[in-house]
Amino acid sequence: MIRGMILSMVVLGLAMLLGPIIVNNPGYIMLVVGGITVEATLVNLLILLALSGVAVWLTLWVIKRILNLRHISFSFLRSRKTRRARRAFEQGMLAYARHDFSRANQLFDGAIVEPEYEKIKQSMAAYSAFFAGEVKKANQLAAALDADDNDSWYVVADLLCRQNNPQAAVAYLQPKMPDAQKDGQLGQLWLQALKAAEQWQSLLEQIPAATKLQWYNKAQWQQQRFVFYPFAVRALSMTGLLDEQQPWWSALPAKDKKSVAVVLGKVWAQAEQGQPDQAEQLLLSHLALNDLPAAWPALSQIPLGRSVLQLRKQVQHWLRDHGNNGYLYAVLAYCSEQEGENASAEQSWKKAIQFAPELAGR
């Protein structure tokens, strides 16, 4: 509305300025084509051109309505270079979708010639080059992206993580994250990079911002707790750096500090410190059946040794009412493996895969 008022005022001002000049000096135009002579004032010519433009627009609009055309293309006016670049972009996207990264890499080289959709083209070109095995080229394309754009930061850091260089990704993102706190996708990558770089205290220091700014929704965070806390708490406990009186620990969400995910980290540390019996008791006092799917990746790595008798009894008790729960059989397989009963572990694992096929990929 404000823009319309400003535009109206500008038009009115020009009319007041130019109107008297045109009225007093209407001009004179004469066109002679063959034996035909057309004479008119400048004002009349401008009015004629405006009416002609409106007539052409109305004609095209009627034709589109009658023939049911979505748009009338004037692609024949485009340069051959532009058409080839757009064609390469289309084919490159299709090749990428088919995971034909070598062909996509070649096609995006031709697509980025034109500046249209430059950020998308260059980002896709970087990923295509990476998946095609041309890591150096991928890094160069990523580095050429807009240095002040969050999407560009994501591409650069993600490629570094995919190259098993999370330390470089952390160093790259660290000065940028204060200005990108509201970018949830970049925040998720930031936490993943900190975990991969094993910067555990820094990881826990970022969690209050992650929950406050909702980098994950509530359902996602219930799963992500088990991705971050067990590994961070275990590592900090083993090095003696886990101090629950520190401000960074106090700043963590209360639900998180009481969660099974944190308990798993403490259980893991106790087991590695030669206290498997106490670790098993702590685990059983907090572990619930519904926690098993999310807890399994960390639980399966805890070296309880032969201190799994009570855990086995608890799992067998759950199996009475949940005989088709694959994760219960996975825990049985884990218990048998800890006790050195490989044949029994193999049988339980087969049942686990039968009832929970997703375990095959873990």
VEXDREN-2710 file (C-alpha; in Angstrom, 1 decimal):
% VEXDREN-2710
k/r/px/py/pz
1/MET/0.0/0.0/0.0
2/ILE/2.8/2.4/0.9
3/ARG/4.6/1.5/-2.4
4/GLY/1.4/2.3/-4.3
5/MET/1.1/5.7/-2.6
6/ILE/4.7/6.5/-3.4
7/LEU/4.3/5.5/-7.0
8/SER/1.1/7.5/-7.4
9/MET/2.9/10.6/-6.0
10/VAL/5.8/10.1/-8.4
11/VAL/3.4/9.8/-11.4
12/LEU/1.4/12.8/-10.3
13/GLY/4.6/14.8/-9.9
14/LEU/5.9/13.9/-13.3
15/ALA/2.4/14.7/-14.8
16/MET/2.5/18.2/-13.2
17/LEU/6.0/18.8/-14.4
18/LEU/5.8/17.4/-17.9
19/GLY/2.1/18.1/-18.6
20/PRO/2.4/21.9/-19.3
21/ILE/5.5/21.3/-21.4
22/ILE/3.8/18.7/-23.7
23/VAL/0.6/20.8/-24.0
24/ASN/2.5/23.9/-25.0
25/ASN/4.9/22.0/-27.2
26/PRO/2.9/19.0/-28.6
27/GLY/5.6/18.2/-31.2
28/TYR/5.1/17.1/-34.7
29/ILE/5.8/13.7/-36.3
30/MET/5.5/12.7/-39.9
31/LEU/6.0/9.2/-41.3
32/VAL/6.3/8.7/-45.0
33/VAL/6.2/5.1/-46.3
34/GLY/5.9/4.8/-50.1
35/GLY/3.0/7.0/-51.1
36/ILE/1.5/7.0/-47.6
37/THR/2.0/9.9/-45.2
38/VAL/1.1/9.8/-41.5
39/GLU/1.1/13.0/-39.5
40/ALA/0.5/13.2/-35.8
41/THR/1.6/15.0/-32.6
42/LEU/3.8/13.3/-30.1
43/VAL/1.0/12.9/-27.6
44/ASN/-1.3/11.3/-30.2
45/LEU/1.5/8.9/-31.2
46/LEU/2.1/7.9/-27.6
47/ILE/-1.6/7.3/-27.1
48/LEU/-1.7/5.2/-30.3
49/LEU/1.2/3.1/-29.2
50/ALA/-0.3/2.5/-25.8
51/LEU/-3.6/1.4/-27.3
52/SER/-1.7/-0.9/-29.7
53/GLY/0.1/-2.5/-26.8
54/VAL/-3.2/-3.1/-25.0
55/ALA/-4.7/-4.6/-28.1
56/VAL/-1.8/-7.0/-28.6
57/TRP/-2.1/-8.1/-24.9
58/LEU/-5.8/-8.7/-25.2
59/THR/-5.3/-10.7/-28.4
60/LEU/-2.7/-12.9/-26.8
61/TRP/-4.9/-13.3/-23.7
62/VAL/-7.9/-14.4/-25.9
63/ILE/-5.7/-16.8/-27.8
64/LYS/-4.4/-18.4/-24.6
65/ARG/-8.0/-18.8/-23.3
66/ILE/-9.3/-20.3/-26.5
67/LEU/-6.4/-22.7/-27.1
68/ASN/-6.0/-23.5/-23.3
69/LEU/-2.3/-22.5/-23.4
70/ARG/-0.5/-22.1/-20.1
71/HIS/2.0/-19.8/-21.5
72/ILE/3.3/-18.6/-24.9
73/SER/6.9/-19.3/-25.2
74/PHE/9.4/-17.1/-27.0
75/SER/12.3/-19.5/-26.4
76/PHE/13.4/-19.1/-30.0
77/LEU/14.7/-15.7/-28.9
78/ARG/17.0/-17.2/-26.4
79/SER/20.7/-17.6/-27.2
80/ARG/21.9/-21.1/-28.0
81/LYS/24.3/-20.9/-25.1
82/THR/21.4/-20.3/-22.6
83/ARG/19.3/-23.1/-24.0
84/ARG/22.2/-25.5/-23.8
85/ALA/22.9/-24.5/-20.2
86/ARG/19.3/-25.0/-19.2
87/ARG/19.2/-28.4/-20.9
88/ALA/22.4/-29.4/-19.1
89/PHE/20.9/-28.3/-15.8
90/GLU/17.8/-30.4/-16.3
91/GLN/19.8/-33.5/-17.4
92/GLY/22.2/-33.0/-14.6
93/MET/19.4/-33.0/-12.0
94/LEU/18.0/-36.2/-13.5
95/ALA/21.5/-37.9/-13.6
96/TYR/22.0/-36.9/-9.9
97/ALA/18.6/-38.4/-9.0
98/ARG/19.7/-41.6/-10.7
99/HIS/23.0/-41.5/-8.7
100/ASP/24.9/-41.3/-12.0
101/PHE/27.3/-38.8/-10.4
102/SER/30.0/-38.9/-13.1
103/ARG/27.5/-37.8/-15.7
104/ALA/25.9/-35.3/-13.4
105/ASN/29.4/-33.8/-12.7
106/GLN/30.0/-33.3/-16.4
107/LEU/26.6/-31.8/-17.1
108/PHE/26.8/-29.3/-14.2
109/ASP/30.0/-28.0/-15.7
110/GLY/27.9/-26.8/-18.6
111/ALA/25.0/-25.7/-16.5
112/ILE/26.9/-23.3/-14.3
113/VAL/27.9/-21.2/-17.3
114/GLU/24.6/-19.3/-17.0
115/PRO/24.0/-17.3/-13.8
116/GLU/20.4/-18.4/-13.5
117/TYR/19.9/-20.5/-10.3
118/GLU/23.6/-20.1/-9.7
119/LYS/23.5/-21.2/-6.0
120/ILE/21.6/-24.3/-6.7
121/LYS/23.7/-25.3/-9.7
122/GLN/27.0/-24.7/-7.9
123/SER/25.8/-26.6/-4.8
124/MET/24.7/-29.6/-6.9
125/ALA/27.9/-29.4/-8.9
126/ALA/29.9/-29.6/-5.7
127/TYR/28.1/-32.7/-4.5
128/SER/28.2/-34.3/-7.9
129/ALA/31.9/-33.9/-8.1
130/PHE/32.3/-35.3/-4.6
131/PHE/30.3/-38.4/-5.2
132/ALA/32.1/-38.8/-8.6
133/GLY/35.4/-39.0/-6.7
134/GLU/36.7/-35.5/-7.6
135/VAL/37.1/-34.2/-4.0
136/LYS/39.4/-31.3/-4.9
137/LYS/37.0/-30.0/-7.5
138/ALA/34.1/-30.4/-5.0
139/ASN/35.9/-28.3/-2.4
140/GLN/36.8/-25.6/-5.0
141/LEU/33.1/-25.4/-6.1
142/ALA/31.9/-25.2/-2.5
143/ALA/34.5/-22.5/-1.7
144/ALA/33.3/-20.4/-4.6
145/LEU/29.8/-20.2/-3.1
146/ASP/28.6/-17.0/-1.4
147/ALA/30.7/-16.7/1.7
148/ASP/27.9/-14.9/3.6
149/ASP/25.1/-17.3/2.9
150/ASN/24.0/-20.0/5.4
151/ASP/23.3/-22.5/2.6
152/SER/26.8/-22.1/1.4
153/TRP/28.2/-22.8/4.9
154/TYR/26.1/-26.0/5.1
155/VAL/27.6/-27.3/1.8
156/VAL/31.2/-26.5/2.8
157/ALA/30.9/-28.1/6.3
158/ASP/28.9/-31.1/5.1
159/LEU/31.5/-31.9/2.4
160/LEU/34.2/-31.6/5.0
161/CYS/32.3/-34.1/7.3
162/ARG/31.8/-36.5/4.4
163/GLN/35.6/-36.4/3.9
164/ASN/36.1/-37.6/7.5
165/ASN/37.4/-34.2/8.5
166/PRO/35.0/-33.0/11.2
167/GLN/37.7/-31.0/12.9
168/ALA/37.9/-28.8/9.8
169/ALA/34.1/-28.5/9.7
170/VAL/34.0/-27.4/13.3
171/ALA/36.7/-24.8/12.8
172/TYR/34.8/-23.5/9.7
173/LEU/31.4/-23.3/11.4
174/GLN/32.5/-22.1/14.9
175/PRO/32.8/-18.4/14.0
176/LYS/29.6/-18.5/11.9
177/MET/27.2/-20.2/14.3
178/PRO/26.5/-17.1/16.5
179/ASP/24.9/-15.5/13.5
180/ALA/23.1/-18.7/12.4
181/GLN/21.4/-19.8/15.6
182/LYS/18.0/-19.9/13.9
183/ASP/19.1/-22.1/11.1
184/GLY/18.0/-25.6/12.3
185/GLN/19.5/-27.6/9.5
186/LEU/22.9/-25.9/10.0
187/GLY/22.5/-26.4/13.8
188/GLN/22.0/-30.1/13.3
189/LEU/25.1/-30.3/11.2
190/TRP/27.0/-28.3/13.8
191/LEU/26.1/-30.8/16.5
192/GLN/27.0/-33.8/14.3
193/ALA/30.4/-32.3/13.5
194/LEU/31.1/-31.7/17.2
195/LYS/30.3/-35.3/17.9
196/ALA/32.4/-36.6/15.1
197/ALA/35.3/-34.4/16.2
198/GLU/34.8/-35.7/19.8
199/GLN/34.5/-32.2/21.2
200/TRP/32.2/-33.5/23.9
201/GLN/32.0/-30.5/26.3
202/SER/31.4/-28.1/23.3
203/LEU/28.7/-30.4/22.1
204/LEU/26.9/-30.4/25.5
205/GLU/27.3/-26.6/25.7
206/GLN/25.3/-26.3/22.4
207/ILE/22.4/-28.4/23.5
208/PRO/20.5/-25.6/25.4
209/ALA/20.4/-23.6/22.1
210/ALA/19.4/-26.6/20.1
211/THR/16.4/-27.3/22.3
212/LYS/15.4/-23.6/22.8
213/LEU/15.6/-22.8/19.1
214/GLN/14.1/-26.2/18.1
215/TRP/16.8/-27.5/15.8
216/TYR/14.9/-30.8/16.3
217/ASN/11.2/-31.1/17.0
218/LYS/10.1/-32.9/20.2
219/ALA/9.9/-36.4/18.6
220/GLN/13.2/-36.0/16.9
221/TRP/14.9/-34.9/20.1
222/GLN/13.7/-37.9/22.0
223/GLN/15.8/-39.9/19.5
224/GLN/18.7/-37.5/19.3
225/ARG/19.3/-37.6/23.0
226/PHE/20.6/-41.2/22.5
227/VAL/22.8/-40.0/19.7
228/PHE/24.7/-37.4/21.7
229/TYR/24.4/-38.0/25.5
230/PRO/25.7/-41.6/25.9
231/PHE/28.9/-40.9/24.0
232/ALA/29.5/-37.5/25.5
233/VAL/28.9/-38.5/29.1
234/ARG/30.9/-41.7/28.7
235/ALA/33.9/-39.8/27.2
236/LEU/33.8/-37.0/29.8
237/SER/33.5/-39.4/32.7
238/MET/36.4/-41.5/31.5
239/THR/38.6/-38.4/31.4
240/GLY/37.4/-37.0/34.7
241/LEU/35.9/-33.9/33.1
242/LEU/32.2/-34.7/33.9
243/ASP/31.4/-32.2/36.7
244/GLU/27.7/-31.8/37.3
245/GLN/28.4/-28.6/39.2
246/GLN/29.8/-26.8/36.1
247/PRO/27.6/-24.1/34.6
248/TRP/27.5/-25.9/31.2
249/TRP/26.0/-29.0/32.8
250/SER/23.5/-26.9/34.9
251/ALA/22.3/-25.3/31.7
252/LEU/21.2/-28.6/30.1
253/PRO/17.4/-29.3/30.1
254/ALA/16.3/-30.9/33.3
255/LYS/14.6/-33.8/31.4
256/ASP/17.8/-34.5/29.5
257/LYS/19.8/-34.7/32.7
258/LYS/17.4/-37.3/34.1
259/SER/17.0/-39.2/30.8
260/VAL/18.0/-42.8/30.1
261/ALA/20.4/-41.4/27.5
262/VAL/22.5/-39.8/30.2
263/VAL/22.3/-42.9/32.3
264/LEU/23.6/-45.0/29.4
265/GLY/26.7/-42.8/29.3
266/LYS/27.3/-43.3/33.0
267/VAL/26.7/-47.0/32.8
268/TRP/29.2/-47.2/29.9
269/ALA/31.8/-45.4/31.9
270/GLN/31.3/-47.5/35.0
271/ALA/31.7/-50.7/32.9
272/GLU/34.9/-49.5/31.3
273/GLN/36.2/-48.5/34.8
274/GLY/35.9/-52.1/36.0
275/GLN/32.5/-51.8/37.8
276/PRO/30.2/-53.9/35.6
277/ASP/28.0/-55.1/38.5
278/GLN/27.2/-51.5/39.5
279/ALA/26.8/-50.5/35.9
280/GLU/24.2/-53.3/35.3
281/GLN/22.2/-52.2/38.4
282/LEU/22.2/-48.6/37.3
283/LEU/21.1/-49.6/33.8
284/LEU/18.2/-51.8/35.1
285/SER/17.0/-49.1/37.4
286/HIS/16.3/-46.8/34.5
287/LEU/15.9/-48.8/31.3
288/ALA/12.3/-49.3/30.0
289/LEU/11.1/-51.4/27.1
290/ASN/10.2/-48.4/25.0
291/ASP/13.8/-47.1/25.3
292/LEU/15.4/-50.1/23.6
293/PRO/15.2/-49.0/19.9
294/ALA/16.8/-45.6/20.6
295/ALA/19.2/-47.0/23.2
296/TRP/20.4/-50.0/21.2
297/PRO/23.3/-48.3/19.3
298/ALA/25.0/-47.2/22.6
299/LEU/23.9/-50.2/24.7
300/SER/25.4/-52.7/22.3
301/GLN/28.8/-51.1/22.8
302/ILE/28.8/-51.3/26.6
303/PRO/31.3/-53.9/27.9
304/LEU/29.3/-55.4/30.8
305/GLY/31.1/-58.8/30.4
306/ARG/29.4/-61.5/32.4
307/SER/27.5/-59.0/34.5
308/VAL/24.4/-59.4/32.3
309/LEU/22.4/-62.0/34.3
310/GLN/19.8/-59.6/35.7
311/LEU/19.6/-57.8/32.3
312/ARG/18.9/-61.2/30.7
313/LYS/16.2/-62.0/33.2
314/GLN/14.5/-58.6/32.6
315/VAL/14.5/-59.1/28.9
316/GLN/13.0/-62.6/29.2
317/HIS/10.3/-61.2/31.4
318/TRP/9.5/-58.6/28.8
319/LEU/9.4/-61.3/26.1
320/ARG/6.5/-63.0/27.8
321/ASP/4.2/-60.2/26.7
322/HIS/6.2/-58.9/23.7
323/GLY/7.4/-62.0/21.9
324/ASN/7.7/-60.3/18.5
325/ASN/9.9/-57.4/19.7
326/GLY/13.1/-57.7/17.7
327/TYR/15.1/-55.4/20.0
328/LEU/14.5/-57.7/22.9
329/TYR/16.1/-60.5/20.9
330/ALA/18.9/-58.1/20.0
331/VAL/19.6/-57.5/23.7
332/LEU/19.5/-61.3/24.3
333/ALA/22.1/-61.7/21.6
334/TYR/24.2/-59.0/23.2
335/CYS/24.0/-60.8/26.6
336/SER/25.0/-64.1/25.1
337/GLU/27.9/-62.4/23.3
338/GLN/29.1/-60.8/26.5
339/GLU/29.1/-64.2/28.2
340/GLY/31.0/-65.7/25.3
341/GLU/28.1/-67.9/24.0
342/ASN/28.5/-67.1/20.3
343/ALA/26.1/-69.9/19.1
344/SER/23.3/-68.6/21.3
345/ALA/24.0/-65.0/20.3
346/GLU/23.7/-65.9/16.6
347/GLN/20.3/-67.6/17.1
348/SER/19.0/-64.6/19.0
349/TRP/20.3/-62.2/16.4
350/LYS/18.5/-64.1/13.6
351/LYS/15.2/-63.7/15.5
352/ALA/16.1/-60.0/16.1
353/ILE/16.5/-59.4/12.4
354/GLN/13.3/-61.4/11.7
355/PHE/11.2/-59.1/13.9
356/ALA/13.1/-55.9/13.3
357/PRO/14.7/-55.9/9.9
358/GLU/16.2/-52.4/10.4
359/LEU/18.7/-54.0/12.8
360/ALA/20.5/-55.6/9.9
361/GLY/21.9/-52.2/8.9
362/ARG/23.2/-51.4/12.4
END
